[in-house]
Amino acid sequence: MRRLLLAAPLLLLAACAGARSEGPPPTAAAAEGFGASPYGMFLAGQAALNDGRSVEAARYFEQASAYPDTDGVVAERAFSAAVLAGDIERAVTLAPQGPDVSEATKRLAALTNAVEAIADGRGKAAQDLLSGEAIGFPHRPVAALLAPWAAAQAGDTEAMFVRPQVRGDRVVDYFGQLGRAQLFERARRFDEAETDYKAASASAGSEMSILAYGAFLERQSRRKEAVELYDTLIAAGSDGVRLTEARARATAGRKAPALPSLKEGAAQALLAPAATMLQARQTQLALLYLRLALRLDPKRDEAWVMLGDVMQAAGDADAARAAYARLKPGSPEYASAQAKLAWTYQSAKDPETALKLARAAAATGDVEARVNLADLLRADERHAEAVAVLNDLIGEAKTPDWRLHYARGVALERLGRWPEAENDLTAALKARPDEPELLNYLGYSWIDRGERLAEALAMVEKAVAANPRSGAMVDSLGWAHYRMGDYKKAVETLERAVGLEAGDPEINNHLGDAYWMVGRKDEAVFQWRRVLTLDPEDKIRADAESKIASGLGPTRKIAVQ
């Protein structure tokens, strides 16, 4: 099936609120569904936390813990919820103490106190907490990365240059070296700084390490070398907005970015573990580290974007919107944040607000913002408008961009302008011959039209091999078998597709057709009736209804090649 790329922004896939929310705190009456009692408040807080509403959860837990003789678990939850909500100063005052406090809470409290000490300029207090045994699993890597920054703030010139190490932790090894390079530079020990910058860049080759080393070279008035460094990453296929901006800045001889302050460096040290936790789907740990990072550097734009992503995934759209809205025009991440902000409204079935935001961002001329506008227009079935936007983008592009041709090909196909769509899709596939989504979209289009079936079958087989858990791609494979007359294999494959995406009306419709062709007609009718309960598109609904009403089964059977 083709619909894979229409539910989310195509080109933004190829990457909260302040510490306290506005408005009065909830009262016991607000939790009456759970009972106006400490236990009721606790349950209300737990429900809010489970729903990703950390600010609301923190209020409920704090109110529950204020009752006399409440269980220690409530106090622990009040503390951890305050950290998750971003109210770090309040969390420090709520941190429970005593022998009955769980080890997990003690470790988080020690880390939180250390971060608050750095935020207050109390480097020695932070250093003592970070270098002792109070902070163990799972926060030990974070403590190791923060320790040199705390030492620098404390004036401990020996400890600040000790490279952080945690056995077997490559994140600590890499980001520890990058942090040490910045601390060497702060101490004007430039040769040692460059050694670490160069080593970090060589070992990881990541955009962050290249940007850090390049910024160092710019600060050293070695702009030509900085441009050459940025070009190596661009030549390797990186096109990040910060990289593009850095190259333009160095080429124009504009002022180099400032070296991070101690608080900013400590905040940067927290972002790597946060990103690692996100990749590992440990979202609560990621949220904790992001909140702590923003306590140290509330202007850290990439942290706000990451936080918005976490809150949106947790279902807290208000918190996600507040996070994305923190970014201002001129920030390298502004266009991305505005795009994600618009999509929060699109997901909430408010396309008018989504488009209003997207049009305002696109009006700045930012390429990414204009691409996002085209994505939203496609999602709203306003394909002609999307094509107009994409025509301009493609016309202005200095080099061909397969993603733009892909997006325009999708829009043109939906408009019924197949020859033009086919040209765009084949051009995109020529540039990216192994892209699974492209293989699937063009392959399914040919299959559904009964064209180039052998070639299309090979394409969707390749897509499925890359993404065997994609119901849409497995459906394409099943539909290829159907259109080529191998109904038994079509049934087997389409049953697997339904198992992967049971609620998709098109896949269920295809399975019904395959059942009919192997004589399982009762099951076929059941599938078509199921399609009608799954909010199908008008075309799919009409197809299912006509097959049920006629009793004659599907009209499309074997394709003529």
C-alpha positions as CSV (number, residue, x, y, z in Angstrom):
1,M,0.0,0.0,0.0
2,R,1.1,3.6,-0.7
3,R,-0.1,5.5,2.3
4,L,3.0,5.0,4.4
5,L,4.4,8.6,4.2
6,L,1.2,10.6,4.4
7,A,0.7,10.5,8.2
8,A,3.7,12.4,9.2
9,P,6.1,15.0,7.7
10,L,8.2,13.3,5.1
11,L,11.2,15.6,5.1
12,L,11.4,16.2,8.8
13,L,11.7,12.5,9.5
14,A,14.9,12.1,7.2
15,A,15.3,14.2,13.9
16,C,8.2,21.7,27.9
17,A,6.8,24.3,29.3
18,G,8.7,26.3,31.9
19,A,9.3,24.9,35.3
20,R,5.8,25.7,36.5
21,S,2.5,25.8,34.7
22,E,0.2,28.8,34.9
23,G,-3.0,28.6,36.8
24,P,-4.0,27.6,40.3
25,P,-2.9,24.2,41.7
26,P,-5.6,21.5,41.7
27,T,-7.6,21.0,44.9
28,A,-8.7,17.8,46.5
29,A,-12.0,18.2,44.7
30,A,-10.2,17.9,41.4
31,A,-9.3,14.4,42.3
32,E,-12.7,13.4,43.5
33,G,-12.9,10.6,41.0
34,F,-10.2,9.0,43.0
35,G,-11.5,10.2,46.4
36,A,-10.6,13.5,48.1
37,S,-7.9,12.0,50.3
38,P,-4.2,11.6,50.3
39,Y,-4.6,8.3,48.6
40,G,-7.0,9.9,46.1
41,M,-4.4,12.6,45.4
42,F,-1.8,9.9,45.0
43,L,-3.9,8.0,42.5
44,A,-4.7,11.1,40.6
45,G,-1.0,11.9,40.4
46,Q,-0.1,8.5,39.2
47,A,-2.8,8.7,36.5
48,A,-1.5,12.0,35.4
49,L,2.1,10.6,35.4
50,N,1.0,7.6,33.3
51,D,-0.6,10.0,30.8
52,G,2.6,12.0,30.5
53,R,1.2,15.0,32.4
54,S,4.2,15.5,34.6
55,V,3.4,19.0,35.8
56,E,-0.1,18.0,36.9
57,A,1.3,14.8,38.5
58,A,3.8,16.8,40.5
59,R,1.0,19.0,42.0
60,Y,-1.1,16.0,43.0
61,F,1.8,14.2,44.6
62,E,2.9,17.3,46.4
63,Q,-0.5,17.9,47.8
64,A,-0.8,14.2,48.9
65,S,2.6,14.4,50.6
66,A,1.5,17.5,52.6
67,Y,-1.1,15.4,54.6
68,P,0.3,14.2,57.9
69,D,1.5,10.6,58.2
70,T,1.4,9.9,54.5
71,D,3.4,7.0,53.2
72,G,7.0,7.7,52.2
73,V,6.3,6.5,48.7
74,V,4.1,9.5,48.2
75,A,7.0,11.9,49.1
76,E,9.3,10.1,46.7
77,R,6.8,10.4,43.9
78,A,6.3,14.1,44.7
79,F,10.0,14.6,44.4
80,S,10.5,12.6,41.2
81,A,7.4,14.2,39.6
82,A,8.8,17.7,40.3
83,V,12.0,16.8,38.5
84,L,10.0,15.4,35.5
85,A,7.9,18.6,35.5
86,G,11.1,20.7,35.3
87,D,10.7,22.4,38.7
88,I,14.2,21.6,39.9
89,E,14.4,24.2,42.6
90,R,11.2,22.8,44.1
91,A,12.3,19.3,43.7
92,V,15.4,20.0,45.8
93,T,13.2,21.0,48.7
94,L,11.0,18.0,48.3
95,A,13.8,15.4,48.1
96,P,13.0,12.9,50.9
97,Q,15.6,11.9,53.4
98,G,16.0,9.1,55.9
99,P,16.8,5.4,56.0
100,D,13.5,4.3,54.4
101,V,14.0,6.2,51.2
102,S,14.6,3.9,48.2
103,E,18.1,3.8,46.7
104,A,16.8,5.0,43.3
105,T,15.3,8.1,44.9
106,K,18.5,8.8,46.9
107,R,20.6,8.6,43.7
108,L,18.3,10.9,41.7
109,A,18.2,13.3,44.6
110,A,22.0,13.4,44.8
111,L,22.1,14.1,41.0
112,T,19.4,16.8,41.2
113,N,21.2,18.5,44.1
114,A,24.4,18.5,42.2
115,V,22.8,20.1,39.2
116,E,21.1,22.7,41.3
117,A,24.5,23.4,43.0
118,I,26.1,24.0,39.6
119,A,23.1,26.2,38.6
120,D,23.7,28.3,41.8
121,G,27.5,28.5,41.2
122,R,28.3,26.2,44.1
123,G,30.9,24.1,42.3
124,K,32.5,22.6,45.3
125,A,29.2,21.2,46.7
126,A,28.4,19.8,43.2
127,Q,31.9,18.3,42.9
128,D,31.5,16.5,46.3
129,L,28.2,15.0,45.3
130,L,29.4,13.9,41.8
131,S,32.7,12.4,42.9
132,G,31.4,10.3,45.8
133,E,29.4,7.1,45.8
134,A,26.0,8.7,46.2
135,I,25.2,8.6,42.5
136,G,25.2,5.1,41.2
137,F,23.3,3.2,38.5
138,P,21.7,4.4,36.2
139,H,23.0,8.0,36.7
140,R,26.7,7.2,37.0
141,P,27.6,8.1,33.4
142,V,25.8,11.5,33.8
143,A,27.7,12.1,37.1
144,A,31.0,11.3,35.4
145,L,30.3,13.8,32.5
146,L,29.2,16.5,34.9
147,A,32.1,16.1,37.4
148,P,34.8,18.1,35.4
149,W,32.5,21.0,34.9
150,A,31.7,21.1,38.6
151,A,35.5,20.9,39.3
152,A,36.1,23.8,37.0
153,Q,33.5,25.8,38.8
154,A,35.1,24.9,42.1
155,G,38.5,26.0,40.8
156,D,40.0,22.6,41.0
157,T,42.4,22.8,38.1
158,E,43.6,19.3,38.5
159,A,40.2,17.5,38.6
160,M,38.7,19.5,35.8
161,F,41.1,18.0,33.3
162,V,40.6,14.4,34.3
163,R,38.9,12.6,31.4
164,P,35.6,11.0,32.6
165,Q,35.5,7.3,32.3
166,V,32.9,4.7,33.0
167,R,33.9,1.1,32.0
168,G,32.4,0.1,28.7
169,D,30.5,3.4,28.2
170,R,31.4,4.9,24.8
171,V,29.1,7.9,25.3
172,V,31.1,8.9,28.4
173,D,34.4,8.2,26.6
174,Y,33.5,10.4,23.6
175,F,31.7,13.2,25.3
176,G,34.1,13.3,28.1
177,Q,36.9,13.9,25.6
178,L,34.9,16.6,23.9
179,G,34.1,18.3,27.2
180,R,37.8,18.2,28.2
181,A,38.7,19.9,24.9
182,Q,36.4,22.8,25.8
183,L,37.8,23.0,29.3
184,F,41.4,23.0,28.0
185,E,40.4,25.8,25.7
186,R,38.9,27.7,28.6
187,A,42.2,27.4,30.3
188,R,43.9,28.7,27.1
189,R,45.8,25.4,26.8
190,F,45.1,25.5,23.1
191,D,47.4,22.7,21.9
192,E,45.9,20.2,24.4
193,A,42.4,21.4,23.4
194,E,43.1,20.8,19.7
195,T,44.4,17.4,20.4
196,D,41.2,16.4,22.1
197,Y,39.0,18.2,19.6
198,K,40.7,16.4,16.7
199,A,40.6,13.0,18.4
200,A,36.9,13.3,19.2
201,S,36.2,14.3,15.6
202,A,38.2,11.5,14.2
203,S,36.7,8.8,16.5
204,A,33.1,9.8,16.1
205,G,32.9,12.0,13.0
206,S,29.6,13.2,14.2
207,E,28.1,16.6,13.5
208,M,28.5,17.7,17.1
209,S,32.2,16.9,17.2
210,I,32.9,18.5,13.9
211,L,30.9,21.7,14.9
212,A,32.8,21.9,18.2
213,Y,36.2,21.5,16.5
214,G,35.2,23.9,13.7
215,A,34.1,26.5,16.2
216,F,37.4,26.2,18.0
217,L,39.2,26.8,14.7
218,E,37.1,29.8,14.0
219,R,37.9,31.2,17.5
220,Q,41.5,30.7,16.6
221,S,41.1,32.8,13.4
222,R,41.6,29.6,11.3
223,R,38.5,30.0,9.3
224,K,39.8,28.4,6.1
225,E,40.6,25.2,8.1
226,A,37.1,25.4,9.7
227,V,35.4,25.5,6.3
228,E,37.5,22.6,5.0
229,L,36.4,20.6,8.1
230,Y,32.7,21.4,7.6
231,D,33.1,20.5,3.9
232,T,34.3,17.0,4.8
233,L,31.1,16.3,6.7
234,I,29.0,17.9,3.9
235,A,30.8,15.7,1.4
236,A,29.9,12.7,3.5
237,G,26.2,13.5,3.0
238,S,25.4,15.5,6.1
239,D,23.1,18.5,5.6
240,G,22.2,19.5,9.1
241,V,21.0,23.1,9.5
242,R,23.7,23.9,12.1
243,L,26.4,22.6,9.8
244,T,25.1,24.6,6.9
245,E,24.9,27.7,9.1
246,A,28.4,27.1,10.5
247,R,30.0,26.9,7.0
248,A,28.2,30.0,5.9
249,R,29.4,31.9,9.0
250,A,33.0,30.8,8.6
251,T,33.1,31.5,4.9
252,A,31.7,35.0,5.5
253,G,34.2,35.7,8.3
254,R,31.4,36.4,10.8
255,K,32.0,36.3,14.5
256,A,32.8,32.8,15.8
257,P,30.5,31.2,18.3
258,A,31.5,31.8,22.0
259,L,33.0,29.0,24.0
260,P,30.3,27.5,26.3
261,S,30.1,28.8,29.8
262,L,30.6,26.3,32.6
263,K,26.8,26.0,33.1
264,E,26.3,25.6,29.3
265,G,29.0,23.0,29.1
266,A,27.5,21.0,32.0
267,A,24.1,21.2,30.2
268,Q,25.7,20.0,27.0
269,A,27.1,17.0,29.0
270,L,23.5,16.1,29.9
271,L,22.2,16.1,26.4
272,A,24.2,13.1,25.2
273,P,22.9,10.7,27.9
274,A,19.4,12.1,27.2
275,A,19.7,11.3,23.5
276,T,21.1,7.9,24.4
277,M,18.1,7.2,26.6
278,L,15.7,8.3,23.9
279,Q,17.3,5.8,21.5
280,A,16.9,3.1,24.1
281,R,13.3,4.1,24.6
282,Q,14.0,5.0,28.2
283,T,11.9,8.1,27.9
284,Q,11.5,8.9,31.6
285,L,15.3,8.9,32.1
286,A,15.6,11.0,29.0
287,L,13.0,13.5,30.3
288,L,14.9,13.7,33.7
289,Y,18.2,14.6,32.0
290,L,16.5,17.1,29.7
291,R,14.9,18.9,32.6
292,L,18.2,19.0,34.4
293,A,20.0,20.3,31.3
294,L,17.4,23.1,30.9
295,R,17.9,24.1,34.5
296,L,21.5,24.7,33.7
297,D,20.9,26.3,30.3
298,P,17.3,27.4,29.7
299,K,18.2,28.8,26.3
300,R,19.4,25.4,24.9
301,D,17.2,25.2,21.9
302,E,17.9,21.6,20.9
303,A,17.0,20.5,24.4
304,W,13.6,22.2,24.1
305,V,13.0,20.4,20.8
306,M,14.0,17.1,22.3
307,L,11.7,17.8,25.3
308,G,8.8,18.7,23.0
309,D,9.3,15.4,21.2
310,V,9.2,13.5,24.5
311,M,6.1,15.2,25.7
312,Q,4.3,14.8,22.3
313,A,5.2,11.1,22.4
314,A,3.8,10.9,25.9
315,G,0.5,12.4,24.8
316,D,1.0,15.8,26.6
317,A,0.3,18.1,23.6
318,D,0.1,21.2,25.7
319,A,3.6,20.6,27.2
320,A,5.0,19.7,23.8
321,R,3.6,22.9,22.3
322,A,5.0,25.0,25.1
323,A,8.5,23.5,24.5
324,Y,8.4,24.0,20.7
325,A,7.2,27.6,21.2
326,R,10.3,28.4,23.2
327,L,12.4,28.7,20.1
328,K,12.6,32.1,18.4
329,P,13.2,33.1,14.8
330,G,16.9,33.0,14.0
331,S,17.5,29.8,15.9
332,P,18.9,27.0,13.7
333,E,16.2,24.7,15.1
334,Y,13.3,27.3,14.7
335,A,11.9,25.9,11.5
336,S,12.0,22.3,12.8
337,A,10.3,23.4,16.0
338,Q,7.6,25.3,14.2
339,A,7.0,22.3,12.0
340,K,6.6,20.0,15.0
341,L,4.4,22.6,16.7
342,A,2.1,22.6,13.6
343,W,2.0,18.8,13.6
344,T,0.8,18.7,17.2
345,Y,-2.3,20.6,16.0
346,Q,-2.6,18.4,12.9
347,S,-2.6,15.3,15.1
348,A,-5.3,16.9,17.3
349,K,-7.6,17.2,14.2
350,D,-7.0,21.0,14.0
351,P,-5.6,21.4,10.5
352,E,-6.5,25.1,10.2
353,T,-4.3,26.0,13.1
354,A,-1.6,23.6,11.8
355,L,-1.6,25.3,8.4
356,K,-1.7,28.8,9.9
357,L,1.5,28.1,11.8
358,A,3.1,26.3,8.8
359,R,2.3,29.2,6.5
360,A,3.7,31.8,8.9
361,A,6.9,29.8,9.2
362,A,7.1,29.2,5.4
363,A,6.7,33.0,4.9
364,T,10.1,33.5,6.3
365,G,11.5,31.8,3.3
366,D,13.1,29.0,5.3
367,V,13.4,25.9,3.0
368,E,12.6,23.4,5.8
369,A,9.5,25.4,6.8
370,R,8.3,25.4,3.2
371,V,8.8,21.7,2.9
372,N,6.8,21.2,6.1
373,L,4.0,23.3,4.6
374,A,3.9,21.0,1.6
375,D,3.8,18.0,3.9
376,L,0.8,19.4,5.8
377,L,-1.0,20.3,2.6
378,R,-0.5,16.7,1.4
379,A,-1.8,15.4,4.7
380,D,-4.9,17.5,4.3
381,E,-5.4,16.2,0.8
382,R,-4.7,19.7,-0.7
383,H,-2.3,18.1,-3.2
384,A,-2.5,20.8,-5.9
385,E,-1.3,23.4,-3.3
386,A,1.4,21.1,-2.2
387,V,2.6,20.6,-5.8
388,A,2.8,24.4,-6.2
389,V,5.0,24.8,-3.1
390,L,7.2,21.8,-4.2
391,N,7.5,23.2,-7.7
392,D,9.1,26.4,-6.3
393,L,11.4,24.4,-4.0
394,I,12.6,22.1,-6.8
395,G,13.1,25.1,-9.1
396,E,15.2,26.9,-6.6
397,A,17.3,23.9,-5.5
398,K,20.9,24.1,-6.6
399,T,21.2,20.4,-6.7
400,P,18.5,17.8,-7.1
401,D,16.9,16.6,-3.9
402,W,15.3,13.2,-4.1
403,R,13.0,13.9,-1.1
404,L,11.4,16.9,-2.9
405,H,10.8,14.8,-6.0
406,Y,9.4,12.0,-3.9
407,A,7.0,14.4,-2.1
408,R,5.8,15.9,-5.4
409,G,5.4,12.5,-6.9
410,V,3.1,11.4,-4.1
411,A,1.0,14.6,-4.5
412,L,0.8,14.2,-8.3
413,E,-0.2,10.5,-7.9
414,R,-3.0,11.5,-5.6
415,L,-4.1,14.1,-8.2
416,G,-4.3,11.4,-10.8
417,R,-1.5,12.9,-12.8
418,W,0.3,9.6,-13.1
419,P,2.8,10.2,-15.9
420,E,4.2,13.2,-14.0
421,A,4.1,11.4,-10.7
422,E,6.0,8.4,-12.2
423,N,8.7,10.7,-13.5
424,D,9.2,12.2,-10.1
425,L,9.2,8.9,-8.3
426,T,11.6,7.2,-10.7
427,A,13.9,10.2,-10.5
428,A,13.8,10.0,-6.7
429,L,14.5,6.2,-6.8
430,K,17.4,6.7,-9.2
431,A,19.0,9.0,-6.6
432,R,18.1,6.6,-3.7
433,P,17.8,3.1,-5.1
434,D,17.8,1.4,-1.6
435,E,15.2,3.7,0.1
436,P,12.5,1.3,1.4
437,E,9.7,3.8,1.4
438,L,10.4,4.9,-2.2
439,L,10.7,1.3,-3.3
440,N,7.4,0.5,-1.7
441,Y,5.5,3.6,-3.0
442,L,6.5,3.2,-6.6
443,G,6.4,-0.6,-6.5
444,Y,2.8,-0.6,-5.1
445,S,1.7,2.1,-7.6
446,W,2.8,-0.2,-10.5
447,I,1.3,-3.2,-8.9
448,D,-2.0,-1.5,-8.4
449,R,-2.0,-0.4,-12.0
450,G,-1.0,-3.8,-13.3
451,E,2.2,-2.5,-14.8
452,R,5.8,-3.8,-14.7
453,L,4.7,-6.4,-12.1
454,A,7.9,-8.4,-12.1
455,E,10.0,-5.3,-11.5
456,A,7.6,-4.0,-8.9
457,L,7.5,-7.3,-7.0
458,A,11.3,-7.2,-6.7
459,M,11.1,-3.7,-5.4
460,V,8.6,-4.4,-2.7
461,E,10.5,-7.6,-1.7
462,K,13.5,-5.4,-1.2
463,A,11.4,-2.9,0.9
464,V,10.0,-5.7,3.1
465,A,13.5,-7.2,3.6
466,A,14.5,-3.8,5.0
467,N,11.4,-3.3,7.1
468,P,9.8,-6.7,7.8
469,R,7.6,-5.3,10.5
470,S,5.9,-2.7,8.2
471,G,2.3,-3.8,7.6
472,A,2.1,-1.4,4.7
473,M,5.1,-2.9,2.9
474,V,4.0,-6.5,3.6
475,D,0.6,-5.5,2.2
476,S,2.3,-4.3,-1.0
477,L,4.0,-7.7,-1.3
478,G,0.7,-9.6,-0.7
479,W,-1.1,-7.4,-3.3
480,A,1.7,-8.1,-5.8
481,H,1.1,-11.8,-5.4
482,Y,-2.7,-11.2,-5.8
483,R,-2.3,-9.2,-8.9
484,M,-0.1,-11.8,-10.4
485,G,-2.6,-14.6,-9.7
486,D,-0.9,-16.4,-6.9
487,Y,-3.8,-16.2,-4.5
488,K,-2.6,-18.7,-2.0
489,K,0.6,-16.8,-1.4
490,A,-1.4,-13.6,-1.4
491,V,-3.5,-14.9,1.5
492,E,-0.5,-15.9,3.5
493,T,1.3,-12.6,3.0
494,L,-1.8,-10.4,3.6
495,E,-2.7,-12.3,6.8
496,R,0.8,-11.4,8.0
497,A,0.2,-7.8,7.0
498,V,-3.1,-7.7,8.9
499,G,-1.3,-9.1,11.9
500,L,1.1,-6.2,11.8
501,E,-1.6,-3.5,11.2
502,A,-4.9,-5.0,12.2
503,G,-6.7,-1.7,12.1
504,D,-5.8,-0.6,8.6
505,P,-8.9,-0.7,6.2
506,E,-7.0,-1.1,3.0
507,I,-5.0,-4.1,4.2
508,N,-8.2,-5.8,5.5
509,N,-9.9,-5.0,2.1
510,H,-7.1,-6.7,0.2
511,L,-7.2,-9.7,2.5
512,G,-10.9,-10.0,1.8
513,D,-10.3,-10.0,-1.9
514,A,-7.6,-12.8,-1.5
515,Y,-9.9,-14.9,0.7
516,W,-12.7,-14.7,-2.0
517,M,-10.3,-15.8,-4.7
518,V,-9.3,-19.0,-2.8
519,G,-13.0,-19.8,-2.1
520,R,-13.1,-18.6,1.6
521,K,-16.1,-16.4,0.8
522,D,-17.6,-16.1,4.3
523,E,-14.2,-14.9,5.6
524,A,-14.0,-12.5,2.7
525,V,-17.3,-10.9,3.5
526,F,-16.3,-10.7,7.2
527,Q,-13.2,-8.8,6.2
528,W,-15.1,-6.4,4.0
529,R,-17.6,-5.7,6.8
530,R,-14.7,-5.1,9.1
531,V,-13.3,-2.5,6.6
532,L,-16.5,-0.5,7.1
533,T,-15.8,-0.3,10.9
534,L,-12.3,1.1,10.4
535,D,-13.1,4.6,9.1
536,P,-11.9,3.9,5.5
537,E,-11.4,6.5,2.8
538,D,-14.4,7.0,0.6
539,K,-12.9,5.0,-2.3
540,I,-12.2,2.0,-0.1
541,R,-15.6,2.2,1.6
542,A,-17.4,2.2,-1.7
543,D,-15.3,-0.8,-2.9
544,A,-16.1,-2.8,0.2
545,E,-19.8,-1.9,0.1
546,S,-20.2,-2.8,-3.6
547,K,-18.6,-6.2,-3.0
548,I,-20.9,-7.0,-0.1
549,A,-24.0,-5.7,-1.9
550,S,-23.3,-7.5,-5.2
551,G,-22.2,-10.8,-3.8
552,L,-19.9,-11.2,-6.8
553,G,-16.6,-10.5,-5.1
554,P,-13.8,-8.3,-6.3
555,T,-13.7,-7.0,-9.8
556,R,-10.0,-6.6,-10.0
557,K,-8.3,-10.0,-10.2
558,I,-5.3,-10.9,-12.3
559,A,-3.4,-8.0,-13.9
560,V,-2.5,-8.2,-17.6
561,Q,1.2,-7.4,-17.9
